[in-house]
């Protein structure tokens, strides 16, 4: 229960602290833009984006004290070892706690291939249309941006949601319950709403903005199938960590998905008469097609092997 209390304090500090920090960052950026033209683009961002970036920054910065307090500040506890030292995995191959490069490559291949299949089906069946009028330089920029986003987002989100959140919860409740709760949190965070920027920004503007970020869409618009797809994605990533015993497999999976989600937005456009609820929008994951594709991935991963042993050498309970 101590770990759950520390996790609750961490979440309160991340969101509350980020909301209080955002006005200072906003005003500092506006001041800096007047003295350094390089900050001009950053200064044009709306205030809610500063809130979200401050929250993310504190989430990363707060991992060290959170994991220290939970007794999990080690490469092994965080899932960053090449294998479970001194523990034989249940089976050899890509799903065992093998070499990081092997796990990353296997995960990336699955993530990249699964959403590539979904994207290809959407295009072939008329759900989306290709938009290839980019110049060679623009295409390179799209692919480079997708690669950088894939690397950064995969590492940061896996450390937070699987390494920390799932890792802490499974030590308290067992891995099945931890998988369900962490996946629900993971999906919910992606539904933080866009909020209007206040006319005047004072030191409490971020606090006043938080309720707007957490409000539900009107009449649940957009919750299905996107929420269920994101829940499945969280479940796949948590199960990948549980099965392999390291985060490298889930990082690879996540990177493969992010690459496609970023590239798909830039390389496709709406098709006349297509149903966004079936094929998804430029986000891809907000259609039932992506949901069923990820359901197949989850089923395949579930059948791939038994859970890896926990850090104490025994299978995680649950």
C-alpha positions in Angstrom: 0.0 0.0 0.0 3.0 2.3 0.6 3.8 2.1 -3.1 0.3 3.1 -4.1 0.4 6.1 -1.7 3.7 7.2 -3.2 2.2 6.8 -6.7 -0.8 8.9 -5.8 1.6 11.6 -4.4 3.6 11.4 -7.6 0.5 11.9 -9.8 -0.7 14.8 -7.7 2.7 16.5 -7.8 3.1 16.0 -11.5 -0.2 17.5 -12.5 -0.4 20.1 -9.7 3.3 21.1 -10.0 3.1 21.2 -13.8 0.0 23.5 -13.6 1.9 25.8 -11.2 5.1 25.8 -13.2 3.5 26.4 -16.6 2.8 30.2 -16.1 6.4 30.8 -15.2 7.6 28.9 -18.2 5.2 30.8 -20.5 6.2 34.2 -19.3 9.9 33.3 -19.3 9.5 32.1 -22.9 7.7 35.3 -23.9 10.5 37.4 -22.3 13.2 35.2 -24.0 11.5 35.5 -27.4 12.1 39.3 -27.2 15.8 38.8 -26.8 16.4 35.6 -28.8 14.7 35.0 -32.2 15.2 31.2 -31.8 12.5 31.2 -29.1 10.0 33.0 -31.3 8.4 29.8 -32.6 8.1 28.3 -29.1 6.6 31.5 -27.7 3.7 31.2 -30.2 2.5 28.0 -28.6 -0.8 28.3 -26.7 -0.7 28.3 -23.0 -2.4 24.9 -22.6 0.6 23.3 -24.4 2.9 24.8 -21.8 0.8 23.1 -19.1 1.1 19.7 -20.8 4.8 20.1 -21.5 5.4 21.1 -17.9 3.4 18.1 -16.7 5.4 15.8 -18.9 8.7 17.3 -17.8 7.8 16.8 -14.1 6.6 13.2 -14.9 10.1 12.4 -16.2 11.9 14.3 -13.4 9.8 12.7 -10.7 10.6 9.1 -11.8 13.8 9.0 -9.8 12.3 9.9 -6.4 9.2 7.8 -7.1 11.2 4.7 -7.9 13.7 5.3 -5.1 10.8 5.5 -2.6 9.3 2.3 -4.0 12.6 0.4 -3.9 12.7 0.0 -7.6 15.6 2.3 -8.7 17.8 -0.3 -10.5 18.2 -1.3 -14.1 16.8 -4.7 -13.3 13.7 -3.4 -11.5 13.1 -0.9 -14.3 13.3 -3.6 -16.9 16.5 -2.2 -18.5 18.7 -5.2 -18.1 19.6 -7.5 -21.0 18.1 -10.5 -19.2 16.8 -11.4 -15.8 20.1 -12.0 -14.0 20.4 -15.4 -12.6 16.9 -16.4 -13.8 16.3 -18.6 -16.8 13.5 -17.4 -19.0 10.6 -19.7 -19.7 11.5 -20.0 -23.4 14.3 -18.9 -25.6 13.8 -16.7 -28.6 12.5 -13.2 -29.3 10.1 -13.2 -26.3 12.7 -14.2 -23.7 14.7 -11.7 -21.8 17.4 -11.8 -24.4 19.7 -9.1 -25.9 18.2 -5.6 -26.0 18.8 -5.2 -29.8 17.0 -8.5 -30.5 14.0 -7.4 -28.4 14.0 -3.9 -29.8 14.1 -5.3 -33.4 11.4 -7.9 -32.8 9.2 -5.3 -31.1 9.7 -2.8 -33.8 8.9 -5.3 -36.5 5.6 -6.3 -34.8 4.6 -2.7 -34.2 5.6 -1.4 -37.6 4.1 -4.4 -39.4 0.8 -4.3 -37.5 0.0 -0.7 -38.2 1.5 -0.9 -41.7 -1.1 -3.6 -42.3 -3.9 -1.4 -40.9 -2.7 1.6 -43.0 -2.5 -0.5 -46.1 -6.0 -1.9 -45.7 -7.4 1.6 -45.1 -5.8 2.8 -48.3 -6.6 -0.2 -50.5 -10.2 -0.3 -49.3 -10.8 3.4 -49.9 -10.8 4.4 -46.3 -8.0 6.9 -46.8 -6.2 8.3 -49.8 -2.5 8.6 -50.4 -1.1 12.2 -50.3 2.2 12.0 -52.1 2.6 15.5 -53.4 5.6 16.1 -51.1 8.9 17.0 -52.5 11.9 14.8 -51.8 13.1 17.1 -49.1 9.7 17.2 -47.5 9.4 13.4 -47.6 12.8 13.1 -45.8 11.6 15.6 -43.2 8.4 13.5 -42.6 10.4 10.3 -42.2 13.0 11.9 -40.0 10.3 13.5 -37.8 8.6 10.1 -37.6 11.8 8.4 -36.6 12.7 11.0 -33.9 9.1 10.9 -32.5 9.2 7.1 -32.4 12.4 7.0 -30.5 11.6 9.7 -27.9 8.0 8.9 -27.3 8.6 5.1 -27.0 11.4 5.6 -24.4 9.7 8.2 -22.3 6.2 6.6 -22.3 7.5 3.1 -21.6 9.6 4.3 -18.7 6.6 6.1 -17.2 3.7 3.8 -18.0 5.2 0.4 -18.0 8.5 0.7 -16.1 7.0 2.8 -13.3 3.2 2.6 -13.3 2.8 -1.0 -14.3 5.9 -2.0 -12.4 4.6 -0.5 -9.1 1.1 -1.8 -9.5 2.1 -5.4 -10.2 4.2 -5.5 -7.1 1.0 -4.6 -5.1 -1.9 -6.2 -7.0 -0.3 -8.8 -9.3 0.3 -8.3 -13.0 -3.2 -8.9 -14.5 -4.8 -6.2 -12.4 -1.8 -4.0 -12.9 -2.1 -4.5 -16.7 -5.8 -3.5 -16.6 -5.4 -0.4 -14.5 -2.2 0.9 -16.2 -3.8 0.4 -19.6 -6.9 2.3 -18.6 -4.7 5.2 -17.3 -2.6 5.1 -20.5 -5.7 5.3 -22.7 -7.2 8.1 -20.5 -4.1 10.3 -20.6 -4.4 10.4 -24.4 -7.8 12.0 -24.0 -6.6 15.1 -22.2 -8.8 17.7 -23.9 -7.7 20.8 -25.8 -8.5 23.9 -23.7 -8.8 27.5 -24.7 -6.0 29.8 -23.6 -7.0 32.3 -20.9 -6.9 36.0 -21.8 -4.6 36.8 -18.9 -2.1 34.4 -17.5 -1.3 34.6 -13.9 0.3 32.1 -11.5 -2.9 30.2 -11.0 -3.9 30.0 -14.7 -2.6 26.4 -15.0 -4.6 25.2 -11.9 -7.8 26.7 -13.4 -7.0 25.0 -16.7 -6.7 21.5 -15.3 -10.5 20.7 -15.0 -10.9 21.7 -18.7 -8.1 19.3 -19.7 -9.8 16.4 -17.9 -13.4 17.0 -19.0 -15.1 14.3 -21.0 -15.9 15.0 -24.7 -19.6 16.1 -25.2 -21.8 12.9 -25.0 -18.7 10.8 -25.1 -17.8 11.8 -28.7 -14.6 10.2 -29.8 -14.3 7.8 -26.9 -15.1 4.7 -29.0 -13.3 3.1 -30.7 -10.2 5.3 -29.9 -10.3 4.6 -26.1 -10.6 0.8 -26.6 -7.9 0.8 -29.2 -5.5 2.7 -26.8 -6.5 0.4 -24.0 -5.5 -2.6 -26.2 -2.2 -0.8 -27.0 -1.5 -0.3 -23.3 -2.4 -4.0 -22.6 -0.1 -5.2 -25.4 2.8 -3.1 -24.2 2.4 -4.2 -20.6 2.1 -7.8 -21.6 5.2 -7.5 -23.8 7.1 -6.3 -20.7 5.6 -9.1 -18.6 6.5 -11.8 -21.1 10.0 -10.6 -22.0 11.1 -9.4 -18.6 12.6 -6.3 -20.1 11.2 -3.0 -21.5 13.1 -3.3 -24.8 10.4 -5.4 -26.5 7.7 -2.9 -25.5 9.9 0.0 -26.5 10.3 -1.5 -30.0 6.6 -2.1 -30.3 5.8 1.4 -29.3 8.4 2.9 -31.6 7.0 0.9 -34.6 3.5 2.2 -33.8 4.6 5.9 -33.3 6.5 5.8 -36.6 3.4 4.8 -38.5 1.0 7.2 -36.7 3.3 10.1 -37.4 3.9 9.2 -41.1 0.3 8.2 -41.8 -0.9 11.7 -40.7 1.4 13.3 -43.2 1.1 10.9 -46.1 -2.7 10.3 -46.3 -5.8 12.4 -46.7 -9.6 11.8 -46.2 -11.3 9.7 -48.9 -14.7 10.7 -50.2 -17.5 8.7 -48.6 -15.2 6.8 -46.2 -16.4 6.2 -42.6 -13.9 7.5 -40.1 -15.4 5.2 -37.4 -14.4 2.2 -39.5 -11.1 3.3 -41.1 -10.1 6.0 -38.7 -9.0 9.6 -39.4 -5.4 10.7 -39.9 -4.8 9.4 -36.4 -5.5 5.8 -37.6 -6.2 4.5 -34.1 -9.6 6.1 -33.8 -11.2 3.6 -36.2 -12.4 0.0 -35.6 -9.9 -1.3 -38.1 -6.9 -0.5 -35.9 -8.8 -2.0 -32.9 -9.2 -5.3 -34.6 -5.6 -5.3 -35.8 -4.3 -4.7 -32.3 -6.7 -7.4 -30.9 -4.9 -9.9 -33.2 -1.5 -8.7 -31.9 -2.7 -9.0 -28.3 -4.0 -12.6 -29.0 -0.7 -13.5 -30.6 1.4 -12.2 -27.8 -0.8 -13.9 -25.2 -0.2 -17.2 -26.9 3.5 -16.6 -27.3 4.6 -17.8 -23.9 4.1 -17.8 -20.2 4.9 -14.7 -18.1 8.5 -14.2 -17.3 9.6 -14.6 -13.7 9.6 -11.6 -11.4 12.8 -10.0 -10.0 12.7 -12.5 -7.1 12.9 -15.4 -9.5 9.2 -16.4 -9.1 6.4 -15.9 -11.6 4.5 -12.7 -10.9 1.4 -13.5 -8.9 -2.1 -13.1 -10.4 
